[in-house]
Amino acid sequence: MAFTPLHDRVLVRRIESDEKTKGGLIIPDTAKEKPAEGEVVSVGEGARKDSGELIPMTVKAGDRILFGKWSGTEVTIDGDEMLIMKESDILGLL
């Protein structure tokens, strides 16, 4: 993949949720919500302070994360649907 996010942006691949409930009911595609869990594919170098000092990224490629329902911008890269979001949109690591 030839895409590298800039600054404090992160490229994320969604991790699909189970197709069944804990009780065994199958959830149809029309009733599924988009998952708010993903895997970090690549990260930018980090944000910069007003003084020009680099603020390093907390997440790294391979991390599993949780993010907000409406976070990020959906893009298609090499046929894969992914999200580009700011690091501040990430709620936590799994």
LOGULUM-873178 format. One record per atom (N, C-alpha, C, O): residue in one letter; x, y, z. Coordinates in steps of 0.1 Angstrom, whole numbers, padded with zeros to 4 digits, always signed. Atoms other than C-alpha are relative to their C-alpha. Example, Ala and Ser with C-alpha at 12.3 -4.5 7.8 and 13.67 -1.06 7.14 Angstrom:
<recs>
a+0009-0012+0000;a+0123-0045+0078;a+0009+0012+0000;a+0019+0012+0007;s-0009-0011+0000;s+0137-0011+0071;s-0008+0011+0008;s-0003+0022+0009;
</recs>
This chain:
<recs>
m+0009-0012+0000;m+0000+0000+0000;m+0009+0012+0000;m+0019+0013+0008;a-0008-0012+0002;a+0014+0034-0010;a-0005+0012+0007;a-0001+0023+0004;f+0007-0012-0007;f-0007+0056+0013;f+0006+0002+0014;f+0007-0008+0022;t-0005-0003-0013;t+0009+0073+0043;t-0008+0012+0005;t-0008+0023-0001;p+0007-0011-0005;p-0013+0096+0065;p+0010+0011+0004;p+0022+0008+0007;l-0008-0012-0004;l+0001+0131+0073;l-0004+0004+0014;l-0015+0002+0019;h+0002-0006-0013;h+0005+0148+0107;h-0005-0010+0010;h+0000-0020+0012;d+0005+0008-0011;d-0017+0133+0134;d-0012-0009-0005;d-0021-0012+0002;r+0011+0009+0006;r-0039+0112+0110;r+0004-0014+0001;r+0016-0018+0002;v-0002+0014-0002;v-0044+0075+0113;v-0008-0007-0011;v-0020-0003-0013;l+0008+0008+0010;l-0055+0049+0086;l-0004-0012+0007;l+0004-0020+0013;v+0005+0011-0008;v-0078+0023+0101;v-0009-0009-0009;v-0016-0004-0018;r+0009+0010+0006;r-0094-0009+0088;r-0010-0005+0010;r-0006-0009+0021;r+0010+0004-0009;r-0127-0017+0104;r+0001-0015+0002;r+0004-0023-0007;i+0001+0015-0003;i-0130-0051+0122;i-0015-0003+0001;i-0022+0003+0009;e+0014+0003+0000;e-0163-0066+0114;e-0005-0008+0012;e+0003-0016+0017;s+0005+0007-0011;s-0185-0078+0142;s-0006-0013-0003;s-0008-0017-0015;d+0006+0013+0002;d-0201-0112+0147;d-0014+0002-0007;d-0020+0012-0006;e+0012+0000+0007;e-0231-0120+0125;e-0011-0006+0008;e-0023-0007+0004;k+0010+0006-0008;k-0249-0137+0154;k+0000+0007+0014;k+0010+0012+0018;t+0001-0005-0014;t-0261-0124+0188;t+0005-0011+0010;t+0007-0022+0005;k-0004+0010-0010;k-0250-0142+0220;k-0011-0011+0001;k-0008-0022+0005;g+0010+0010+0000;g-0284-0159+0219;g-0002-0009-0012;g-0010-0018-0012;g+0000+0008+0011;g-0278-0173+0185;g-0008+0005-0012;g-0009-0001-0022;l+0008-0006+0011;l-0300-0150+0164;l+0010+0006-0011;l+0020+0012-0007;i-0008-0005+0011;i-0285-0141+0130;i-0005+0014-0003;i-0017+0017-0005;i+0003-0015+0003;i-0283-0103+0123;i+0001+0002-0015;i+0012+0000-0020;p-0001-0003+0015;p-0292-0094+0087;p+0009+0013-0002;p+0010+0022+0007;d-0009-0011+0004;d-0269-0069+0069;d-0007+0014+0002;d-0001+0024+0006;t+0008-0013-0001;t-0297-0042+0069;t-0001+0005+0015;t-0004+0016+0017;a+0002-0003-0014;a-0299-0043+0107;a+0014+0003+0008;a+0014+0007+0019;k-0013-0001-0006;k-0261-0042+0114;k+0004+0015+0001;k+0001+0023-0009;e-0007-0013+0000;e-0244-0010+0126;e+0014-0002-0004;e+0020-0013-0002;k-0014+0001+0004;k-0210-0002+0113;k+0008-0002+0013;k+0005+0005+0023;p-0008+0003-0012;p-0184-0015+0138;p+0008+0013+0004;p+0013+0020-0005;a-0008-0011-0005;a-0166+0011+0160;a+0013-0006+0005;a+0019+0000+0014;e-0012+0006-0004;e-0136-0012+0163;e+0008-0002-0012;e+0003-0005-0023;g-0009+0001+0012;g-0106-0013+0140;g+0014-0003+0003;g+0018-0004+0015;e-0014+0002-0001;e-0070-0020+0134;e+0007+0011-0007;e+0004+0014-0019;v-0008-0011+0006;v-0045+0007+0127;v+0009-0006-0010;v+0017-0015-0008;v-0008+0005+0011;v-0029+0002+0093;v+0013+0008-0001;v+0024+0003-0002;s-0012-0009+0000;s-0005+0032+0093;s-0004+0013+0007;s-0015+0017+0008;v+0002-0013-0008;v+0000+0065+0112;v+0010+0010-0006;v+0020+0007-0012;g-0008-0011+0004;g+0014+0099+0104;g+0012+0002+0010;g+0013-0006+0020;e-0011-0002-0009;e+0045+0113+0121;e-0004+0007+0013;e+0003+0006+0023;g+0004-0007-0013;g+0025+0133+0147;g-0003+0014-0003;g+0001+0020-0013;a+0003-0015+0001;a+0012+0168+0153;a+0012+0008+0004;a+0022+0003+0010;r-0011-0009-0004;r+0034+0198+0159;r-0006+0011+0009;r-0017+0016+0006;k+0004-0011-0009;k+0032+0223+0187;k+0003+0013-0008;k+0009+0013-0019;d-0003-0013+0006;d+0033+0261+0178;d+0015+0002-0001;d+0019+0010-0010;s-0014-0002+0000;s+0070+0260+0186;s+0007-0009-0011;s+0019-0007-0013;g-0005+0009+0010;g+0075+0233+0159;g+0004-0013+0005;g+0008-0022-0002;e-0004+0013-0007;e+0082+0205+0184;e-0010-0010-0004;e-0022-0008-0004;l+0008+0012+0004;l+0069+0171+0172;l-0007-0006+0012;l+0000-0009+0022;i+0007+0007-0010;i+0042+0155+0194;i-0002-0014-0005;i-0009-0016-0015;p+0000+0014+0006;p+0047+0117+0188;p-0014-0006+0002;p-0022-0003+0010;m+0012+0007+0000;m+0018+0094+0181;m-0001-0010+0011;m+0009-0016+0014;t+0002+0010-0010;t+0004+0072+0208;t-0003-0014-0006;t+0002-0024+0000;v+0003+0013+0006;v-0009+0045+0185;v+0010-0003-0011;v+0017+0006-0016;k-0009+0004+0011;k+0011+0025+0160;k-0007-0011-0008;k-0017-0016-0005;a+0006+0010+0009;a+0004+0001+0131;a-0002-0013+0007;a+0007-0017+0014;g+0003+0013-0006;g-0012-0031+0143;g-0008+0001+0013;g-0014-0009+0017;d+0008-0002-0013;d-0030-0016+0174;d-0015-0002-0004;d-0019+0002-0014;r+0015+0001+0001;r-0067-0025+0179;r-0005+0011+0008;r-0001+0014+0019;i+0005-0013-0006;i-0087+0006+0187;i-0015+0000+0000;i-0022-0008-0007;l+0014-0003+0000;l-0122+0018+0195;l-0001+0015-0004;l+0007+0023+0000;f+0001-0014+0005;f-0134+0050+0178;f-0015+0003+0000;f-0024-0006+0001;g+0014-0005+0000;g-0166+0071+0178;g-0008-0005-0013;g-0002-0007-0023;k+0009+0005+0011;k-0196+0061+0156;k+0002+0008-0013;k+0001+0003-0023;w-0001-0009+0012;w-0192+0091+0133;w+0014+0005-0003;w+0016+0015-0010;s-0014-0005+0001;s-0154+0094+0134;s+0005-0004-0014;s+0002-0014-0020;g-0008+0003+0012;g-0132+0096+0103;g-0007+0002-0013;g-0019+0005-0013;t+0004-0001+0014;t-0136+0098+0066;t+0002-0013-0007;t+0013-0018-0007;e-0001+0013+0007;e-0144+0067+0046;e+0007+0002-0014;e+0004+0011-0021;v-0007+0000+0013;v-0120+0060+0017;v+0002-0014-0005;v+0001-0023+0003;t-0003+0013+0005;t-0112+0031-0006;t+0014+0001-0006;t+0017+0009-0014;i-0014+0000+0004;i-0075+0023-0010;i+0003-0015-0005;i+0001-0024+0003;d-0003+0014+0005;d-0065-0007-0032;d-0011-0009+0001;d-0009-0021+0004;g+0012+0008-0001;g-0101-0019-0031;g-0004-0003+0014;g-0015-0010+0015;d+0004+0002-0014;d-0103-0020+0007;d-0006+0013+0005;d-0001+0024+0003;e+0006-0012-0006;e-0127+0003+0025;e+0007+0002+0014;e+0008-0006+0022;m-0008-0003-0012;m-0108+0021+0053;m-0005+0014+0005;m-0013+0020-0002;l+0003-0013-0006;l-0111+0052+0075;l+0013+0008+0002;l+0023+0002+0006;i-0011-0009-0004;i-0088+0082+0079;i-0006+0009+0011;i-0016+0015+0009;m+0005-0008-0011;m-0092+0099+0112;m+0012+0006+0008;m+0023+0002+0007;k-0010-0006-0008;k-0073+0121+0136;k+0002-0009+0012;k-0007-0016+0016;e-0003+0009-0012;e-0057+0104+0166;e-0009+0004+0011;e-0012-0005+0019;s+0009-0005-0011;s-0079+0125+0189;s-0014-0006-0002;s-0022-0006+0008;d+0013+0007+0002;d-0110+0106+0174;d+0000-0014+0006;d-0010-0020+0007;i-0001+0013-0006;i-0097+0074+0189;i-0003+0000+0014;i+0002+0008+0022;l+0005+0000-0014;l-0114+0065+0222;l+0009-0008+0009;l+0011-0005+0021;g-0008+0009-0009;g-0090+0038+0234;g+0006-0011-0008;g+0002-0014-0019;l-0006+0012+0006;l-0068+0008+0227;l-0006-0012+0006;l-0011-0012+0018;l+0005+0013-0005;l-0080-0028+0230;l+0012-0009+0003;l+0009-0021+0007;
</recs>
